[in-house]
Amino acid sequence: MILDGRDIGDGGVIATQVCIVGSGPAGITAALLLQKAGYKVVLIEGGRNPGYYQESWAEKNLLYAGQAEGLFTTNEPDFLIQPYAGQSARGWERERVYGGTSTHWGGQTRPLDPITFEARPGFPGWPITYEDLIPYYAQAAKLCVLHGDDFSADYWAGVLSAEVPDIAGFDTEMYQFMGGAYTNFATRTFDGVTAAEAIAEIIVNATLLEIQHAGGVVQGLRVASLDTSFPPAKATEFTITADVYVLACGAVENARQLLLSEAGNDQVGRYFQCHPLSGGSALSVSGNFISPAAMRLIKGQTPTGTWTDDNGVTVQGRFSPSADIQRQYGIGSCWFRPYTSSYYFEMRPNDESRITLADTVDPVFGQPQTRIRWEVGPGDQHTYETSTLLFQEAIGALGGQFYYPSWEDLKSQLIVNGHHIGTTRMSADPAKGAVDADLRVHGLDNLYVAGSSVFPQGGISNPTLTIVALSVRLAEHLGERLGRARPLRTAELEDA
């Protein structure tokens, strides 16, 4: 059921077992599973219109503005409200609407690679392993209505009657694309019902103002609604109390909310990452360096045309440096395709890329806005220059041609591309991260964080499948903590 925060009486108190802040894939997944297991869940969303995301842009421009520094200064000065230079009429990537950015993404999914969890020079590793996430990836694939959870090139070569390319030092990595009916987690169905029908209480137009905590325990959330005027004004203010709380607002807002409330440790806001993406004319890949059957695998085609399953899933391949190559040369991952001219890579975590509170305040609630700084460093340059040279040599030996610009030329084109990673990273040691392996905020007993802000490093895969897997894992953990109302089994996830 969807409620509007204006209908919650001023000064009112809502009591629940679990309160989740944010309605994207992270928040909705955890809320659905906990609700289905028998817990009382309240999910709140700051956006006041549960409809199409474009309707929220004017309001978002007021509340999400701030100061963007570092590489943003030249490449995406309006990143916080409307990224992609030259497309100022758009509001992509950070959305203030029910469903979050799942309202407009392309559905591209793949698990992180095992090496992403591995600690190595320049990359901190995760406090959990790839093997730890395997059962949750399987459940996430069901929730995302994918064509199974096998992403191997050999498997897909069989499905497509294709063959796997053999490019020295590079793996062929396959990505599934969710069917369009399932990408929007706010409006799609789970086991025949929408999230709004399955979750007992969803409150839109409910902006988190403060995480109230003392003695290492969160005691409540101070929340406000907006009136219908523009510019808006505060309509009502109320409190939500719960046994446990989950922030699922995205990497930028998760960090800002913790900083606003002085919740968590001094690692909050650090190590902002993304998958930097170059402009569309940066690279040139040409030549017949793989067979037609291998090209079909990359394009996701059978001998008769593009492959699609009954749920609308499609598939494509990318070339990425193997784990051995990444270790040998000390680089992050990236990907190349024969029919694209963009470069897309894994950032090295950088303490200079971080979120703090700005000197400016928002014009509605009078709270400090976001200051975000994005920097790419020598390690990223090393990843670019090494991976491009290796790819040039590998396909050159097969008759292909590959041209690429200097690092400085590429750097001038980079945009964030929507994958906001880090800022509340997971760590066993509180001195090295903001949340523990169970996603609980260090120093606070009952506050958790969901989403890609907890990733210690980003790998190269799109983050959403891992976000969903971690939310399934979090729901399981919270169920164990709260005392299971009834068992939450894999069979139920298959039905979800």
C-alpha positions in Angstrom: 0.0 0.0 0.0 1.3 3.4 -0.9 0.7 6.3 1.4 1.7 10.0 1.2 3.7 11.6 3.9 1.3 14.5 4.0 -1.3 12.2 5.4 0.9 11.3 8.4 -0.1 13.7 11.2 2.4 16.3 12.2 4.3 15.0 15.3 3.0 11.5 14.7 5.0 8.3 15.4 5.0 5.2 13.3 6.4 2.0 14.9 7.5 -1.0 12.9 10.1 -3.8 13.0 12.1 -2.7 9.9 12.3 0.7 8.3 13.9 0.9 4.9 14.9 4.2 3.4 14.9 4.2 -0.4 12.8 2.4 -3.1 15.3 1.3 -5.7 16.3 -2.4 -6.2 18.2 -2.6 -2.9 15.4 -1.3 -0.7 12.5 -3.0 -2.5 14.3 -6.4 -2.6 15.0 -6.3 1.2 11.5 -5.0 1.9 9.7 -7.7 -0.2 11.6 -10.6 1.4 11.2 -9.4 4.9 7.5 -8.6 4.4 7.0 -12.1 2.9 8.8 -13.6 5.9 6.2 -12.1 8.2 7.9 -9.0 9.5 6.3 -5.5 9.7 8.1 -3.3 7.2 7.8 0.4 6.5 9.6 1.6 3.3 10.0 5.4 2.8 10.8 7.3 -0.4 11.6 11.0 -0.5 10.0 11.5 -3.9 6.5 12.8 -3.7 5.3 11.5 -7.0 5.2 7.7 -7.5 4.7 8.2 -11.3 7.2 8.9 -14.1 10.6 10.0 -12.9 10.7 13.1 -15.1 8.0 14.6 -13.0 10.4 14.8 -10.1 13.3 16.6 -11.8 12.3 20.2 -10.8 12.0 19.1 -7.1 15.2 17.1 -7.4 17.1 20.1 -8.7 16.3 21.9 -5.5 17.0 19.1 -3.0 19.9 17.2 -4.6 22.1 20.2 -5.6 25.4 20.9 -4.0 29.1 21.3 -5.0 30.8 19.0 -7.6 34.5 19.2 -7.7 37.6 17.5 -9.1 37.0 15.9 -12.5 33.4 17.0 -12.3 34.4 20.6 -12.7 35.3 20.1 -16.3 33.4 17.0 -17.3 30.1 17.0 -15.3 29.7 20.2 -13.3 26.0 19.5 -12.7 26.5 15.8 -11.8 24.5 15.9 -8.6 21.3 16.9 -10.4 21.7 16.4 -14.2 24.9 14.7 -15.4 26.2 14.1 -18.9 27.6 17.3 -20.2 25.6 18.7 -23.1 22.4 17.1 -22.0 21.3 19.7 -19.4 17.6 19.1 -20.0 18.0 15.6 -18.5 18.1 14.5 -14.9 19.5 11.0 -15.2 21.2 8.8 -12.7 20.2 10.2 -9.3 16.4 10.0 -9.1 14.0 11.2 -6.4 11.1 9.0 -7.3 9.5 5.7 -6.3 11.7 3.0 -7.9 14.9 5.1 -8.0 17.1 4.7 -11.0 15.5 1.3 -11.8 12.9 3.5 -13.5 15.2 4.1 -16.5 18.1 1.6 -16.7 18.9 -0.9 -19.4 18.7 -4.1 -17.3 22.4 -5.1 -17.9 23.4 -7.7 -15.4 26.3 -9.9 -14.5 27.9 -11.0 -11.2 31.1 -9.5 -10.1 34.2 -11.5 -11.1 35.9 -13.5 -8.3 39.0 -11.3 -8.6 36.9 -8.3 -7.6 36.7 -9.8 -4.0 40.5 -10.3 -3.9 42.8 -8.0 -2.0 45.8 -7.0 -4.1 48.0 -3.8 -4.5 45.7 -0.8 -5.0 42.5 -2.8 -4.4 41.4 -3.5 -0.8 39.3 -6.7 -1.5 36.0 -7.6 0.2 35.6 -9.1 3.7 33.4 -11.7 2.0 34.3 -14.0 -0.9 32.8 -14.6 -4.3 31.9 -18.1 -3.1 29.9 -16.5 -0.2 27.7 -14.7 -2.7 27.1 -17.6 -5.1 23.8 -18.8 -3.5 22.6 -15.2 -3.3 23.5 -14.5 -6.9 21.3 -17.6 -7.8 18.4 -16.1 -5.9 19.0 -12.6 -7.4 18.9 -14.1 -10.9 15.4 -15.5 -10.1 14.2 -12.2 -8.7 15.5 -10.4 -11.8 13.8 -13.1 -14.0 17.0 -13.8 -15.9 17.7 -16.8 -18.1 19.3 -18.7 -15.2 22.4 -17.8 -13.3 25.0 -19.2 -15.7 27.0 -16.4 -17.3 29.9 -18.4 -18.7 30.9 -17.9 -22.3 30.8 -21.7 -22.9 27.2 -22.0 -21.8 26.1 -19.1 -24.0 28.0 -20.4 -27.0 25.9 -23.5 -26.7 22.6 -21.5 -26.4 23.5 -19.4 -29.4 25.2 -22.1 -31.5 28.2 -19.8 -31.5 31.8 -20.1 -30.5 34.0 -18.5 -27.8 36.7 -16.1 -29.2 40.3 -16.8 -28.3 42.1 -13.5 -27.6 45.3 -13.8 -25.7 45.0 -12.4 -22.2 41.3 -11.5 -22.5 38.2 -13.4 -21.4 34.8 -13.2 -23.1 32.4 -12.1 -20.4 28.6 -12.4 -21.0 26.0 -10.0 -19.8 22.3 -10.7 -19.6 19.8 -7.9 -20.1 16.6 -8.1 -18.1 13.4 -8.0 -20.0 11.8 -4.6 -20.1 8.8 -5.7 -18.1 11.0 -6.4 -15.1 13.6 -3.6 -14.9 11.5 -1.1 -12.8 11.4 -2.6 -9.4 8.6 -0.2 -8.3 6.1 -1.2 -10.9 6.9 -4.7 -12.0 5.3 -7.8 -10.5 6.9 -10.3 -8.1 4.9 -13.6 -7.9 2.0 -11.8 -9.6 1.9 -8.7 -7.3 3.7 -5.4 -7.3 5.8 -4.2 -4.4 3.0 -1.7 -3.6 0.6 -4.6 -3.2 3.1 -6.8 -1.3 4.7 -4.4 1.1 2.3 -3.3 3.9 3.4 0.3 4.1 5.2 2.3 1.5 5.3 6.1 2.2 6.3 8.4 -0.6 6.9 12.1 0.0 8.8 11.1 3.1 12.2 12.8 3.2 14.7 11.6 5.9 15.9 14.5 7.9 17.8 12.9 10.7 19.0 9.6 12.0 18.4 10.0 15.8 20.9 7.9 17.7 22.7 7.7 21.1 24.8 5.2 22.8 25.5 3.2 19.6 21.8 2.6 18.9 19.4 4.3 16.4 16.3 5.4 18.3 14.3 6.8 15.4 14.2 8.6 12.1 13.0 12.2 11.8 11.0 12.4 8.5 9.2 15.2 6.7 6.7 15.6 3.9 6.4 18.4 1.3 3.3 20.3 0.3 2.1 20.5 -3.3 3.4 24.0 -4.0 6.5 24.8 -6.0 9.0 25.6 -4.7 7.7 23.2 -2.0 7.6 23.8 1.7 7.6 21.3 4.6 4.1 20.1 5.2 4.4 17.6 8.2 7.1 16.1 10.3 6.9 12.7 12.0 9.0 10.0 13.5 9.5 6.4 12.6 10.8 3.9 15.2 12.0 0.4 14.4 14.0 -2.5 15.6 16.4 -2.1 12.7 16.9 0.5 10.0 18.3 0.2 6.5 19.6 3.0 4.3 19.2 2.2 0.6 19.4 5.6 -1.0 22.3 5.2 -3.4 26.0 5.9 -2.8 25.7 9.7 -2.7 22.7 10.0 -0.4 23.6 7.1 1.9 26.8 9.0 2.8 25.2 12.4 3.1 22.5 11.1 5.4 25.1 9.5 7.7 27.2 12.7 7.7 24.2 14.9 8.4 23.4 12.8 11.5 27.1 12.3 12.6 26.3 8.6 12.3 29.1 6.1 11.6 32.9 6.6 11.6 35.3 8.8 9.7 35.3 6.4 6.7 31.8 7.5 5.7 31.9 9.3 2.4 35.3 8.1 1.3 36.3 6.2 -1.8 33.6 7.3 -4.2 34.0 5.2 -7.4 32.1 4.6 -10.6 32.7 2.9 -14.0 34.1 5.9 -15.9 32.9 5.9 -19.5 34.5 7.8 -22.3 32.8 9.5 -25.2 31.5 7.6 -28.1 34.5 8.2 -30.4 37.4 7.5 -28.1 38.4 4.1 -29.5 38.5 2.4 -32.9 38.2 -1.4 -33.1 38.1 -2.9 -36.5 39.1 -5.9 -38.6 38.0 -9.5 -38.8 39.9 -10.7 -35.8 37.3 -13.2 -34.7 35.1 -15.6 -36.6 31.5 -14.9 -37.6 30.4 -17.5 -35.1 32.4 -15.8 -32.3 31.0 -12.4 -33.3 27.5 -13.9 -32.9 28.4 -14.7 -29.3 29.5 -11.1 -28.7 26.3 -9.7 -30.3 24.0 -12.3 -28.7 22.8 -13.8 -31.9 21.9 -17.2 -33.2 22.4 -18.1 -36.9 18.9 -16.8 -37.5 19.0 -13.5 -35.6 19.0 -11.9 -32.1 18.3 -14.3 -29.3 15.5 -13.4 -26.8 13.9 -15.7 -24.2 10.2 -15.8 -23.2 10.8 -13.1 -20.5 12.5 -10.7 -22.9 16.1 -11.5 -21.7 18.8 -10.8 -24.3 22.6 -11.3 -24.0 25.8 -9.7 -25.2 29.6 -10.3 -24.7 32.5 -8.1 -23.8 36.3 -8.7 -23.8 37.9 -8.1 -20.4 41.5 -8.7 -19.2 41.8 -12.1 -17.5 42.3 -12.3 -13.7 45.9 -13.5 -14.4 46.6 -10.4 -16.5 45.1 -8.1 -13.9 47.3 -9.6 -11.2 50.4 -9.7 -13.4 50.2 -6.1 -14.5 48.5 -4.6 -11.4 45.5 -3.2 -13.3 41.8 -3.0 -12.8 39.4 -4.5 -15.2 37.8 -2.9 -18.3 35.9 -4.1 -21.4 36.1 -3.8 -25.2 33.7 -4.7 -27.9 34.3 -4.9 -31.7 31.3 -2.6 -32.4 31.7 0.1 -29.8 34.1 3.1 -29.5 33.8 3.8 -25.8 36.2 2.8 -23.0 34.7 1.6 -19.7 36.8 0.6 -16.7 37.2 -0.2 -13.1 38.4 2.6 -10.9 41.1 2.1 -8.3 39.7 3.2 -4.9 40.9 6.8 -4.2 40.6 8.6 -0.9 40.6 11.9 -2.8 37.2 10.9 -4.4 34.8 11.4 -1.6 31.6 12.9 -0.3 31.4 15.6 2.4 28.9 18.2 3.4 28.8 21.4 1.4 28.8 24.9 2.8 25.5 25.5 1.0 22.1 24.5 2.3 19.0 23.3 0.5 16.2 25.9 0.1 13.5 23.6 1.5 14.7 22.0 4.7 17.8 24.2 5.3 20.2 21.3 5.6 23.8 21.1 4.3 23.9 19.9 0.7 26.4 17.4 -0.8 29.9 18.2 -1.7 31.3 15.5 -4.0 34.8 15.2 -5.4 35.7 12.8 -8.2 39.3 12.1 -9.1 41.0 9.5 -11.3 44.6 8.9 -10.5 47.9 7.3 -11.7 46.5 3.8 -11.0 43.6 4.5 -13.4 46.0 5.8 -16.0 48.0 2.6 -15.6 44.9 0.5 -16.1 44.0 2.4 -19.3 47.4 2.5 -20.9 48.2 -1.2 -20.1 44.8 -2.7 -21.0 44.7 -0.8 -24.3 48.2 -1.8 -25.3 47.6 -5.4 -24.4 44.3 -5.4 -26.4 46.0 -3.8 -29.4 48.7 -6.5 -29.4 46.3 -9.3 -28.9 43.9 -8.5 -31.7 46.7 -7.2 -33.9 48.1 -10.7 -33.9 44.8 -11.9 -35.2 44.5 -9.3 -38.0 42.6 -6.7 -36.1 43.2 -3.0 -35.7 42.8 -0.9 -32.5 43.5 2.8 -32.0 43.2 4.7 -28.8 43.9 8.3 -27.6 46.3 9.5 -24.9 45.2 9.2 -21.3 44.8 13.0 -21.1 42.5 13.0 -24.1 40.5 10.1 -22.7 40.4 11.7 -19.3 38.8 14.9 -20.7 35.8 12.8 -21.9 35.1 10.7 -18.9 31.6 10.7 -17.3 30.4 8.7 -14.3 27.8 6.6 -16.2 25.4 6.1 -13.3 27.2 3.4 -11.3 27.8 5.1 -8.0 30.1 2.9 -5.9 31.8 3.1 -2.5 31.3 5.9 0.2 30.1 3.4 2.8 32.4 0.5 2.0 32.4 -2.9 3.7 35.3 -3.9 5.9 36.1 -6.1 8.8 38.2 -3.4 10.3 36.3 -0.2 11.2 39.5 1.8 10.4 39.2 0.8 6.7 35.4 1.0 6.0 32.0 2.2 7.1 30.0 -1.0 7.4 30.9 -4.6 8.5 30.4 -7.8 6.5 26.7 -7.9 7.5 26.3 -4.3 6.2 25.8 -3.0 9.7 27.2 0.5 10.2 30.4 0.3 12.4 29.6 1.7 15.8 25.8 1.5 15.5 24.0 -1.6 16.6 20.8 -1.5 14.5 21.6 0.6 11.4 22.4 -1.1 8.0 23.3 0.1 4.5 22.3 -1.5 1.3 23.3 -0.8 -2.3 26.6 -0.4 -4.2 27.8 2.2 -1.7 29.0 -0.8 0.4 31.2 -2.2 -2.5 34.9 -1.9 -1.4 35.8 -2.0 -5.1 33.7 -2.0 -8.2 34.9 -4.6 -10.5 33.7 -4.2 -14.1 30.2 -5.7 -14.0 27.1 -3.5 -13.7 26.3 -3.4 -10.0 22.5 -4.1 -9.9 22.7 -7.9 -9.8 25.2 -7.7 -6.9 23.0 -5.1 -5.2 20.0 -7.5 -5.3 22.1 -10.4 -4.1 23.4 -8.4 -1.2 19.9 -7.3 -0.3 18.7 -11.0 -0.3 21.7 -11.7 2.0 20.8 -8.7 4.2 17.2 -9.8 4.5 18.3 -13.3 5.6 20.6 -11.7 8.2 17.9 -9.4 9.6 15.5 -12.3 9.8 18.0 -14.2 11.9 18.6 -11.2 14.0 15.0 -10.4 14.6 14.0 -14.0 15.2 12.4 -15.5 12.1 8.6 -15.0 12.1 8.7 -18.1 9.8 11.5 -19.6 7.6 12.6 -17.6 4.6 13.5 -20.3 2.1 14.9 -20.5 -1.3 11.6 -21.9 -2.6 9.9 -18.6 -1.5 12.5 -16.6 -3.4 11.8 -18.7 -6.5 8.2 -17.7 -6.2 9.0 -14.0 -5.5 
